[in-house]
Amino acid sequence: MLYGFLADAVLVVHGLFVLFVALGAALVIWRPRLAWLHLPALAWGAGIMLVGGICPLTPLENALRQAGGQQGYEGGFIEHYLVSALYPEGVTRRFQVGLGLLAVAWNALLYGIAWRRRARRA
């Protein structure tokens, strides 16, 4: 039971991290100092997708699930929880690179808005 709870906690933290990577630049528009947290998170998240890596939180969650008698899963967090819900046939390497590039482009757009907003105030 404890291992299942810990695995669920890792899942929640992982999900929040993915949301922060994807939408954190919107928070930077509101609070520019968050860029110091968001830019490294964005670099990590996009980098993992671009190189086809697995975030260390995924094996941690799987290990906790297995220790609690549950079954882990293959692949990464995004592939298992998000892409499998949207694209049940699975994710291709090309699609994964596209997600990484989309995350960078989306955040670059939001950082541009934040920069323009800050420049107007100055």
C-alpha positions in Angstrom: 0.0 0.0 0.0 2.8 2.4 0.9 4.6 1.6 -2.4 1.4 2.2 -4.4 1.0 5.6 -2.7 4.6 6.6 -3.4 4.2 5.5 -7.0 1.1 7.6 -7.3 2.9 10.5 -5.7 5.7 10.2 -8.3 3.1 10.1 -11.0 1.5 13.3 -9.8 4.9 15.1 -9.5 5.8 13.8 -13.0 2.6 15.1 -14.4 3.0 18.5 -12.8 6.5 18.7 -14.2 5.3 17.9 -17.7 2.6 20.6 -17.3 5.3 23.1 -16.1 7.5 22.3 -19.1 4.6 22.7 -21.5 2.9 25.7 -19.9 5.5 27.3 -17.6 6.3 30.1 -20.0 2.7 31.4 -19.4 3.6 31.7 -15.8 6.8 33.6 -16.8 4.5 36.2 -18.4 2.9 36.7 -15.0 6.1 36.2 -12.9 9.3 36.8 -15.0 11.5 35.4 -12.2 10.0 31.9 -12.8 12.1 31.8 -15.9 15.1 30.7 -13.8 13.1 27.5 -12.9 11.3 27.1 -16.2 14.2 27.3 -18.6 16.1 24.4 -17.1 12.9 22.4 -16.9 12.1 23.1 -20.5 15.6 22.2 -21.6 15.3 18.9 -19.7 11.8 18.0 -20.9 12.4 18.9 -24.5 15.9 17.3 -24.4 14.4 14.0 -23.2 11.9 14.0 -26.0 14.4 15.0 -28.7 17.0 12.3 -27.8 14.3 9.7 -27.1 15.4 9.3 -23.5 13.4 8.2 -20.4 13.0 10.6 -17.5 14.4 9.1 -14.3 10.9 9.5 -12.7 9.5 6.8 -14.9 11.8 3.9 -13.7 11.3 5.2 -10.1 7.5 5.0 -10.5 7.8 1.5 -12.1 10.1 0.3 -9.3 7.7 1.5 -6.6 4.7 -0.1 -8.4 6.5 -3.4 -8.7 7.6 -3.3 -5.0 4.0 -2.8 -4.2 2.9 -5.8 -6.2 1.6 -3.8 -9.2 2.7 -4.0 -12.7 5.0 -1.3 -14.2 4.9 -0.2 -17.8 7.2 0.0 -20.8 8.3 3.3 -22.4 8.1 6.7 -20.9 5.6 8.7 -19.0 4.3 10.7 -22.0 4.0 7.6 -24.1 2.2 5.6 -21.5 -0.2 8.2 -20.0 -0.6 10.9 -22.5 0.1 9.6 -26.0 -1.6 6.3 -25.4 -4.8 8.2 -24.5 -4.6 10.4 -27.5 -3.0 8.0 -30.0 -3.7 4.4 -28.9 -1.6 2.9 -31.7 1.6 4.1 -30.0 4.1 6.8 -30.6 6.7 7.0 -33.3 10.2 8.5 -32.9 9.2 11.1 -35.4 6.1 12.1 -33.4 8.2 12.2 -30.2 10.7 14.6 -31.8 7.8 16.7 -33.1 6.5 17.0 -29.5 9.9 18.2 -28.3 10.1 20.8 -31.1 6.5 21.9 -30.5 7.3 22.4 -26.8 10.3 24.5 -27.6 8.4 26.6 -30.2 5.3 27.1 -28.0 7.5 28.2 -25.1 9.6 30.5 -27.4 6.4 32.2 -28.4 5.3 32.7 -24.8 8.8 34.0 -23.9 8.5 36.4 -26.7 5.3 37.7 -25.3 6.8 38.0 -21.8 9.9 39.8 -23.3 7.7 42.3 -25.2 5.5 42.9 -22.1 8.6 43.6 -20.0 10.1 45.9 -22.6 6.9 47.9 -22.8 7.1 48.4 -19.0 10.7 49.6 -19.1 
